[in-house]
Amino acid sequence: RSKHEEIELVSLEEFYREAPPEISRPAITLAEPHQQTLARLDWELEQRKRLAEKYKECLSNKEKILKEIEVKKEYLSSLQPRLNSIMQ
């Protein structure tokens, strides 16, 4: 058994619909099952790379937002003593 058999690949219809022609190569892959499997694995790799990059961007955004929230919390917590001194 090959390791690729454990990977759940997209359906053939979805592969040919979404994969770019330079990866799907329908003229070759429709006739040769081995080439079709290789092309599907290439497409899976491309998708995973794209999703990993998107994940990293989202984590970076999350960290940035968390820092902004922390700064705003500090500002708000320092606001109460100032308000109290103004009221007195």
N, CA, C and O atoms as a GROMACS GRO file, in nm:
protein
  352
    1ARG      N    1   0.084  -0.119   0.000
    1ARG     CA    2   0.000   0.000   0.000
    1ARG      C    3   0.087   0.124   0.000
    1ARG      O    4   0.197   0.127   0.056
    2SER      N    5   0.035   0.223  -0.064
    2SER     CA    6   0.107   0.350  -0.072
    2SER      C    7   0.049   0.448   0.028
    2SER      O    8  -0.069   0.440   0.063
    3LYS      N    9   0.131   0.540   0.075
    3LYS     CA   10   0.086   0.640   0.172
    3LYS      C   11  -0.025   0.728   0.115
    3LYS      O   12  -0.114   0.772   0.188
    4HIS      N   13  -0.021   0.753  -0.018
    4HIS     CA   14  -0.120   0.844  -0.076
    4HIS      C   15  -0.262   0.788  -0.069
    4HIS      O   16  -0.359   0.863  -0.080
    5GLU      N   17  -0.274   0.659  -0.050
    5GLU     CA   18  -0.406   0.598  -0.041
    5GLU      C   19  -0.478   0.638   0.087
    5GLU      O   20  -0.600   0.626   0.095
    6GLU      N   21  -0.404   0.684   0.187
    6GLU     CA   22  -0.463   0.726   0.313
    6GLU      C   23  -0.516   0.870   0.307
    6GLU      O   24  -0.592   0.913   0.394
    7ILE      N   25  -0.477   0.943   0.202
    7ILE     CA   26  -0.520   1.081   0.187
    7ILE      C   27  -0.652   1.084   0.114
    7ILE      O   28  -0.668   1.022   0.008
    8GLU      N   29  -0.747   1.156   0.170
    8GLU     CA   30  -0.876   1.170   0.104
    8GLU      C   31  -0.867   1.287   0.006
    8GLU      O   32  -0.866   1.403   0.046
    9LEU      N   33  -0.861   1.254  -0.122
    9LEU     CA   34  -0.848   1.355  -0.226
    9LEU      C   35  -0.986   1.406  -0.268
    9LEU      O   36  -1.088   1.342  -0.243
   10VAL      N   37  -0.986   1.522  -0.332
   10VAL     CA   38  -1.112   1.576  -0.383
   10VAL      C   39  -1.164   1.483  -0.492
   10VAL      O   40  -1.088   1.406  -0.551
   11SER      N   41  -1.292   1.490  -0.516
   11SER     CA   42  -1.351   1.405  -0.620
   11SER      C   43  -1.294   1.442  -0.757
   11SER      O   44  -1.242   1.551  -0.776
   12LEU      N   45  -1.306   1.349  -0.850
   12LEU     CA   46  -1.255   1.375  -0.986
   12LEU      C   47  -1.326   1.493  -1.050
   12LEU      O   48  -1.262   1.575  -1.116
   13GLU      N   49  -1.456   1.502  -1.031
   13GLU     CA   50  -1.532   1.614  -1.090
   13GLU      C   51  -1.481   1.747  -1.036
   13GLU      O   52  -1.459   1.841  -1.111
   14GLU      N   53  -1.464   1.753  -0.906
   14GLU     CA   54  -1.416   1.876  -0.843
   14GLU      C   55  -1.272   1.907  -0.886
   14GLU      O   56  -1.238   2.023  -0.909
   15PHE      N   57  -1.191   1.804  -0.897
   15PHE     CA   58  -1.053   1.822  -0.941
   15PHE      C   59  -1.048   1.885  -1.079
   15PHE      O   60  -0.978   1.984  -1.100
   16TYR      N   61  -1.121   1.829  -1.174
   16TYR     CA   62  -1.118   1.882  -1.310
   16TYR      C   63  -1.186   2.018  -1.320
   16TYR      O   64  -1.154   2.098  -1.409
   17ARG      N   65  -1.280   2.045  -1.231
   17ARG     CA   66  -1.349   2.174  -1.232
   17ARG      C   67  -1.262   2.286  -1.172
   17ARG      O   68  -1.262   2.397  -1.224
   18GLU      N   69  -1.190   2.256  -1.065
   18GLU     CA   70  -1.119   2.361  -0.991
   18GLU      C   71  -0.969   2.370  -1.019
   18GLU      O   72  -0.913   2.479  -1.012
   19ALA      N   73  -0.905   2.260  -1.051
   19ALA     CA   74  -0.761   2.262  -1.072
   19ALA      C   75  -0.728   2.332  -1.204
   19ALA      O   76  -0.798   2.315  -1.304
   20PRO      N   77  -0.622   2.411  -1.203
   20PRO     CA   78  -0.582   2.477  -1.328
   20PRO      C   79  -0.536   2.374  -1.430
   20PRO      O   80  -0.488   2.266  -1.393
   21PRO      N   81  -0.550   2.404  -1.558
   21PRO     CA   82  -0.514   2.307  -1.664
   21PRO      C   83  -0.368   2.262  -1.659
   21PRO      O   84  -0.337   2.150  -1.699
   22GLU      N   85  -0.277   2.348  -1.611
   22GLU     CA   86  -0.137   2.305  -1.605
   22GLU      C   87  -0.115   2.198  -1.500
   22GLU      O   88  -0.015   2.126  -1.506
   23ILE      N   89  -0.206   2.185  -1.405
   23ILE     CA   90  -0.197   2.077  -1.307
   23ILE      C   91  -0.285   1.959  -1.348
   23ILE      O   92  -0.241   1.844  -1.342
   24SER      N   93  -0.408   1.986  -1.389
   24SER     CA   94  -0.500   1.877  -1.422
   24SER      C   95  -0.464   1.805  -1.552
   24SER      O   96  -0.487   1.684  -1.564
   25ARG      N   97  -0.410   1.876  -1.649
   25ARG     CA   98  -0.370   1.819  -1.778
   25ARG      C   99  -0.469   1.712  -1.826
   25ARG      O  100  -0.432   1.595  -1.838
   26PRO      N  101  -0.596   1.751  -1.853
   26PRO     CA  102  -0.698   1.652  -1.888
   26PRO      C  103  -0.663   1.565  -2.009
   26PRO      O  104  -0.704   1.449  -2.014
   27ALA      N  105  -0.587   1.618  -2.104
   27ALA     CA  106  -0.552   1.537  -2.222
   27ALA      C  107  -0.470   1.415  -2.182
   27ALA      O  108  -0.480   1.310  -2.246
   28ILE      N  109  -0.390   1.427  -2.079
   28ILE     CA  110  -0.305   1.316  -2.035
   28ILE      C  111  -0.372   1.235  -1.924
   28ILE      O  112  -0.375   1.112  -1.929
   29THR      N  113  -0.426   1.305  -1.825
   29THR     CA  114  -0.473   1.237  -1.704
   29THR      C  115  -0.602   1.159  -1.722
   29THR      O  116  -0.627   1.064  -1.648
   30LEU      N  117  -0.684   1.197  -1.818
   30LEU     CA  118  -0.808   1.121  -1.838
   30LEU      C  119  -0.780   0.981  -1.892
   30LEU      O  120  -0.857   0.888  -1.868
   31ALA      N  121  -0.670   0.965  -1.963
   31ALA     CA  122  -0.637   0.835  -2.021
   31ALA      C  123  -0.546   0.751  -1.932
   31ALA      O  124  -0.545   0.628  -1.943
   32GLU      N  125  -0.471   0.816  -1.843
   32GLU     CA  126  -0.374   0.743  -1.761
   32GLU      C  127  -0.404   0.762  -1.612
   32GLU      O  128  -0.382   0.871  -1.558
   33PRO      N  129  -0.454   0.658  -1.546
   33PRO     CA  130  -0.489   0.669  -1.404
   33PRO      C  131  -0.370   0.708  -1.314
   33PRO      O  132  -0.388   0.782  -1.217
   34HIS      N  133  -0.251   0.660  -1.347
   34HIS     CA  134  -0.134   0.694  -1.264
   34HIS      C  135  -0.105   0.844  -1.273
   34HIS      O  136  -0.081   0.909  -1.171
   35GLN      N  137  -0.107   0.898  -1.393
   35GLN     CA  138  -0.085   1.041  -1.411
   35GLN      C  139  -0.196   1.123  -1.345
   35GLN      O  140  -0.172   1.231  -1.292
   36GLN      N  141  -0.316   1.069  -1.349
   36GLN     CA  142  -0.430   1.136  -1.285
   36GLN      C  143  -0.408   1.145  -1.135
   36GLN      O  144  -0.432   1.249  -1.074
   37THR      N  145  -0.363   1.035  -1.074
   37THR     CA  146  -0.337   1.034  -0.931
   37THR      C  147  -0.225   1.131  -0.896
   37THR      O  148  -0.236   1.203  -0.796
   38LEU      N  149  -0.120   1.134  -0.976
   38LEU     CA  150  -0.010   1.228  -0.952
   38LEU      C  151  -0.058   1.372  -0.961
   38LEU      O  152  -0.021   1.457  -0.880
   39ALA      N  153  -0.141   1.400  -1.060
   39ALA     CA  154  -0.194   1.536  -1.076
   39ALA      C  155  -0.284   1.573  -0.959
   39ALA      O  156  -0.278   1.686  -0.910
   40ARG      N  157  -0.365   1.480  -0.914
   40ARG     CA  158  -0.452   1.508  -0.799
   40ARG      C  159  -0.369   1.533  -0.673
   40ARG      O  160  -0.403   1.619  -0.592
   41LEU      N  161  -0.261   1.458  -0.656
   41LEU     CA  162  -0.172   1.480  -0.542
   41LEU      C  163  -0.103   1.616  -0.552
   41LEU      O  164  -0.085   1.684  -0.450
   42ASP      N  165  -0.064   1.656  -0.672
   42ASP     CA  166  -0.005   1.789  -0.691
   42ASP      C  167  -0.105   1.897  -0.655
   42ASP      O  168  -0.069   1.996  -0.591
   43TRP      N  169  -0.230   1.878  -0.696
   43TRP     CA  170  -0.334   1.977  -0.665
   43TRP      C  171  -0.358   1.983  -0.514
   43TRP      O  172  -0.376   2.091  -0.458
   44GLU      N  173  -0.358   1.868  -0.450
   44GLU     CA  174  -0.376   1.862  -0.304
   44GLU      C  175  -0.262   1.938  -0.235
   44GLU      O  176  -0.286   2.013  -0.140
   45LEU      N  177  -0.140   1.918  -0.282
   45LEU     CA  178  -0.025   1.987  -0.225
   45LEU      C  179  -0.038   2.139  -0.242
   45LEU      O  180  -0.013   2.214  -0.149
   46GLU      N  181  -0.077   2.182  -0.361
   46GLU     CA  182  -0.095   2.326  -0.386
   46GLU      C  183  -0.201   2.384  -0.293
   46GLU      O  184  -0.181   2.492  -0.236
   47GLN      N  185  -0.311   2.315  -0.278
   47GLN     CA  186  -0.418   2.363  -0.190
   47GLN      C  187  -0.370   2.370  -0.045
   47GLN      O  188  -0.399   2.467   0.025
   48ARG      N  189  -0.297   2.270   0.000
   48ARG     CA  190  -0.248   2.270   0.138
   48ARG      C  191  -0.149   2.382   0.163
   48ARG      O  192  -0.150   2.445   0.269
   49LYS      N  193  -0.062   2.408   0.065
   49LYS     CA  194   0.032   2.520   0.078
   49LYS      C  195  -0.043   2.652   0.088
   49LYS      O  196  -0.010   2.737   0.171
   50ARG      N  197  -0.144   2.668   0.004
   50ARG     CA  198  -0.223   2.791   0.004
   50ARG      C  199  -0.295   2.808   0.137
   50ARG      O  200  -0.298   2.917   0.194
   51LEU      N  201  -0.353   2.700   0.187
   51LEU     CA  202  -0.424   2.707   0.314
   51LEU      C  203  -0.329   2.731   0.432
   51LEU      O  204  -0.365   2.800   0.527
   52ALA      N  205  -0.209   2.674   0.426
   52ALA     CA  206  -0.111   2.697   0.532
   52ALA      C  207  -0.069   2.844   0.535
   52ALA      O  208  -0.053   2.902   0.642
   53GLU      N  209  -0.053   2.903   0.419
   53GLU     CA  210  -0.017   3.045   0.412
   53GLU      C  211  -0.131   3.132   0.466
   53GLU      O  212  -0.107   3.228   0.540
   54LYS      N  213  -0.253   3.098   0.430
   54LYS     CA  214  -0.369   3.171   0.480
   54LYS      C  215  -0.380   3.157   0.632
   54LYS      O  216  -0.413   3.254   0.701
   55TYR      N  217  -0.352   3.040   0.684
   55TYR     CA  218  -0.354   3.015   0.828
   55TYR      C  219  -0.252   3.103   0.899
   55TYR      O  220  -0.282   3.162   1.003
   56LYS      N  221  -0.131   3.112   0.843
   56LYS     CA  222  -0.027   3.196   0.902
   56LYS      C  223  -0.070   3.343   0.903
   56LYS      O  224  -0.047   3.414   1.001
   57GLU      N  225  -0.132   3.387   0.794
   57GLU     CA  226  -0.180   3.526   0.788
   57GLU      C  227  -0.287   3.551   0.894
   57GLU      O  228  -0.289   3.655   0.959
   58CYS      N  229  -0.377   3.454   0.911
   58CYS     CA  230  -0.483   3.468   1.010
   58CYS      C  231  -0.425   3.472   1.152
   58CYS      O  232  -0.471   3.550   1.235
   59LEU      N  233  -0.327   3.389   1.179
   59LEU     CA  234  -0.263   3.391   1.311
   59LEU      C  235  -0.196   3.525   1.337
   59LEU      O  236  -0.202   3.579   1.447
   60SER      N  237  -0.132   3.578   1.234
   60SER     CA  238  -0.066   3.708   1.246
   60SER      C  239  -0.169   3.817   1.276
   60SER      O  240  -0.147   3.902   1.361
   61ASN      N  241  -0.281   3.813   1.204
   61ASN     CA  242  -0.389   3.909   1.227
   61ASN      C  243  -0.444   3.895   1.368
   61ASN      O  244  -0.472   3.995   1.435
   62LYS      N  245  -0.460   3.772   1.413
   62LYS     CA  246  -0.513   3.748   1.547
   62LYS      C  247  -0.421   3.808   1.652
   62LYS      O  248  -0.468   3.874   1.745
   63GLU      N  249  -0.290   3.786   1.638
   63GLU     CA  250  -0.194   3.841   1.734
   63GLU      C  251  -0.199   3.993   1.734
   63GLU      O  252  -0.193   4.056   1.840
   64LYS      N  253  -0.209   4.052   1.618
   64LYS     CA  254  -0.216   4.197   1.607
   64LYS      C  255  -0.341   4.251   1.677
   64LYS      O  256  -0.334   4.350   1.750
   65ILE      N  257  -0.453   4.186   1.656
   65ILE     CA  258  -0.578   4.228   1.718
   65ILE      C  259  -0.572   4.211   1.869
   65ILE      O  260  -0.620   4.297   1.943
   66LEU      N  261  -0.514   4.100   1.915
   66LEU     CA  262  -0.501   4.078   2.059
   66LEU      C  263  -0.416   4.186   2.125
   66LEU      O  264  -0.445   4.230   2.236
   67LYS      N  265  -0.310   4.228   2.057
   67LYS     CA  266  -0.226   4.336   2.111
   67LYS      C  267  -0.303   4.467   2.117
   67LYS      O  268  -0.292   4.542   2.214
   68GLU      N  269  -0.382   4.494   2.013
   68GLU     CA  270  -0.464   4.616   2.012
   68GLU      C  271  -0.565   4.615   2.126
   68GLU      O  272  -0.587   4.716   2.191
   69ILE      N  273  -0.625   4.500   2.150
   69ILE     CA  274  -0.722   4.486   2.259
   69ILE      C  275  -0.654   4.511   2.393
   69ILE      O  276  -0.709   4.579   2.480
   70GLU      N  277  -0.534   4.457   2.410
   70GLU     CA  278  -0.461   4.475   2.535
   70GLU      C  279  -0.429   4.623   2.559
   70GLU      O  280  -0.442   4.672   2.671
   71VAL      N  281  -0.387   4.692   2.455
   71VAL     CA  282  -0.357   4.835   2.466
   71VAL      C  283  -0.484   4.912   2.505
   71VAL      O  284  -0.479   5.001   2.590
   72LYS      N  285  -0.594   4.878   2.444
   72LYS     CA  286  -0.720   4.947   2.475
   72LYS      C  287  -0.767   4.916   2.617
   72LYS      O  288  -0.823   5.003   2.684
   73LYS      N  289  -0.745   4.793   2.663
   73LYS     CA  290  -0.782   4.757   2.801
   73LYS      C  291  -0.699   4.839   2.900
   73LYS      O  292  -0.752   4.890   2.999
   74GLU      N  293  -0.570   4.852   2.873
   74GLU     CA  294  -0.484   4.931   2.961
   74GLU      C  295  -0.530   5.076   2.964
   74GLU      O  296  -0.533   5.139   3.070
   75TYR      N  297  -0.564   5.129   2.849
   75TYR     CA  298  -0.613   5.267   2.843
   75TYR      C  299  -0.742   5.283   2.924
   75TYR      O  300  -0.757   5.378   3.000
   76LEU      N  301  -0.833   5.190   2.906
   76LEU     CA  302  -0.960   5.198   2.979
   76LEU      C  303  -0.940   5.182   3.129
   76LEU      O  304  -1.007   5.249   3.208
   77SER      N  305  -0.849   5.094   3.170
   77SER     CA  306  -0.827   5.077   3.314
   77SER      C  307  -0.760   5.200   3.375
   77SER      O  308  -0.782   5.229   3.493
   78SER      N  309  -0.681   5.273   3.298
   78SER     CA  310  -0.619   5.395   3.350
   78SER      C  311  -0.716   5.514   3.343
   78SER      O  312  -0.691   5.618   3.403
   79LEU      N  313  -0.822   5.499   3.272
   79LEU     CA  314  -0.920   5.608   3.257
   79LEU      C  315  -1.000   5.631   3.384
   79LEU      O  316  -1.031   5.745   3.418
   80GLN      N  317  -1.035   5.525   3.456
   80GLN     CA  318  -1.116   5.537   3.577
   80GLN      C  319  -1.049   5.625   3.684
   80GLN      O  320  -1.115   5.714   3.737
   81PRO      N  321  -0.922   5.604   3.717
   81PRO     CA  322  -0.859   5.693   3.816
   81PRO      C  323  -0.856   5.840   3.770
   81PRO      O  324  -0.875   5.931   3.851
   82ARG      N  325  -0.834   5.861   3.643
   82ARG     CA  326  -0.834   5.999   3.591
   82ARG      C  327  -0.973   6.062   3.606
   82ARG      O  328  -0.986   6.179   3.645
   83LEU      N  329  -1.074   5.984   3.575
   83LEU     CA  330  -1.213   6.035   3.589
   83LEU      C  331  -1.244   6.068   3.736
   83LEU      O  332  -1.308   6.168   3.767
   84ASN      N  333  -1.196   5.981   3.826
   84ASN     CA  334  -1.218   6.005   3.967
   84ASN      C  335  -1.150   6.134   4.013
   84ASN      O  336  -1.206   6.211   4.090
   85SER      N  337  -1.029   6.155   3.965
   85SER     CA  338  -0.959   6.278   4.004
   85SER      C  339  -1.026   6.402   3.945
   85SER      O  340  -1.027   6.507   4.008
   86ILE      N  341  -1.080   6.391   3.828
   86ILE     CA  342  -1.151   6.504   3.766
   86ILE      C  343  -1.279   6.533   3.846
   86ILE      O  344  -1.313   6.649   3.868
   87MET      N  345  -1.348   6.429   3.887
   87MET     CA  346  -1.474   6.445   3.961
   87MET      C  347  -1.448   6.510   4.098
   87MET      O  348  -1.533   6.586   4.147
   88GLN      N  349  -1.334   6.483   4.159
   88GLN     CA  350  -1.304   6.541   4.289
   88GLN      C  351  -1.267   6.687   4.270
   88GLN      O  352  -1.238   6.756   4.367
   0.00000   0.00000   0.00000
